[in-house]
Amino acid sequence: MCNINKQGCDIISSTKAHIEANKKYRNKKLQDGTIKQLNVTLNTDDFNMISDFCKNMEISKPTFITGACRYFIENNIPVSELKNNKNP
């Protein structure tokens, strides 16, 4: 069985090529300092809460997290607000 999309391209090859192009683009941007990468470890409940929210709101996790952090910083919300609301 052949996986051909409407444009006549092999879907699997197209997907692999797209993934490789994105990887190359991201690596270039990381090397030239245009973007930075942030890795975090979250407990399962926090991750699921963020993931579910983003899915329901149709927003990417990086866009949501960046926006939330910007809002927090730009509105001078005290760090104590985070400390008081952390999960047990």
Stockholm file with secondary structure:
# STOCKHOLM 1.0

chainA/1-88         MCNINKQGCDIISSTKAHIEANKKYRNKKLQDGTIKQLNVTLNTDDFNMISDFCKNMEISKPTFITGACRYFIENNIPVSELKNNKNP
#=GR chainA/1-88 SS CCCBCTTSCBHHHHHHHHHHHHHHHHHHHHHHTSCCCCCCCCCHHHHHHHHHHHHHHTCCHHHHHHHHHHHHHHTTCCHHHHHHTCCC
#=GC SS_cons        CCCBCTTSCBHHHHHHHHHHHHHHHHHHHHHHTSCCCCCCCCCHHHHHHHHHHHHHHTCCHHHHHHHHHHHHHHTTCCHHHHHHTCCC
//
